[in-house]
């Protein structure tokens, strides 16, 4: 452990190995590789062919803007996990896991609460049935694997390296408040889907899609909040990349399905501005870390 930790620490910050840092283990790397593959596969039919979910996804999603938004969430998370996978020290990679665990458990809850909406049986296309069984397997098995690996990792020896690029306290407070707000909105959609969607979401949602959207809000709220919690632009790099990608893809979704949003109400403008803010946060964070 000591030799690999010192190598990882030196690769990340030029440190000399005075501390035995907890490194990203082989099993965690395998989980990140699997997660990259799964989110890429899940996001493809949703973002690329959102009008065809009856034939190519685990359940039929209407209106298509919801499918595209969910696809943006999957593909945005791909960048979080991919950059986390490239790290050697766990402190620089761990932002890639808590949001995924929360999302997985919330989606498992939504799935079990609405199993009647899923494409089981011969009445649906083979592609839809394949995606349904894949979806069910993923959200039953993956959360358990994630939890087991987190427990095992934190039982292993090692410590965090020193913070390399500290954030300003005011900036951390703003990010923390923003992340907390996203989590609260997401929980509201999960717990009271129709009431919450009717109160603040800019397009129509069903109970199942509201819970799926809520799971993504919780996930990105955790990413934003963890950036603030870590307080280190170096450790936040995977999170910044994910926020930027998710914001860009969400803006593309808005442009593709402009007619689906309720522009006569402020909520559509607030939603679009929030997506643009995520892009700004992510890009600015990456640029500052890169310059350093």
C-alpha positions, 0 to 999 in steps of 0.5 A: 500500500505504501509504495503505490500510495506514494507513487499516486501522491507524487503523480498528482501533486509532486508530493514526496510520499511523507504520508500513506495516502489511500489509493483508488483500488483495483475493484473500485477501478473496475466499478468505475469502468463498468459505470462508464460503460453503463451510463454511456449505454443508458444515455444513448437511446434517451438523448439520441432517440428520445421519441422512440423510447417505446421501442428502444428503452426500458419504459415509454417516456413522454414527452420526449424532452424528459428522455433527452434530459435523462440522457443528458444526466447519464452522459454528464455523469460519464465525464465525472466517472471517467475523470475519477477513473484516471486518478490514483489517489482516492481523495481526487477520485471519490467525487465520482461515487457518492452521487452515483450511489444516491442516484442508483438507490433512488432509481431502484425505488422509482423502478419498484414503485412503477414496475407496471410501466416497464417493458416486460413481455412479448408485447414489446420489441426485443430491444425494449425487453433487453433494456428493461432486464438490463435496467432492472439488473443494474439497479438491483446489483450496482447499488449493492456493489457500490456500498460494499466497495465504499465500506471496504475502501474506508476500512483500508489504511491511508489518509487524504493528501493536503489540499492543493488548490483551496477554494474561497470560503464564499465560493464554497458557501454558494456552491454548498447552498446550490447543491443543497437546493438541488437535493431538496428539489429532487427529494420533493420530486421523488416523494411527491412527484405530481405536486412538486412537478406541478409547482416548479418543473417547466414541462409535464412529468408523470409520477415515474418520470418525475421521480427519475428527474428528481433522482438526477437533481439529487445526484447533481446536487450531491456533486455540487455540494461535494465540490464545496465540501472538498474545498479543493479545485484539484479534487473537484475536477471530475465534478466540474467536468460533469457539471459542464457536460450536463449543463451543455447537454441540458441546454441542447435539450432545451433548444431541441424541445423548445415547444415543450417548455412552459415559457409563459411561466418564469420556471422555464427561464429559471431552468435554462439559467440554472443549466447555463450556471452549471456550465459556467461553474464547470468550465470556470473550475476546470480552467482555474485548475488547469492554469494552476 
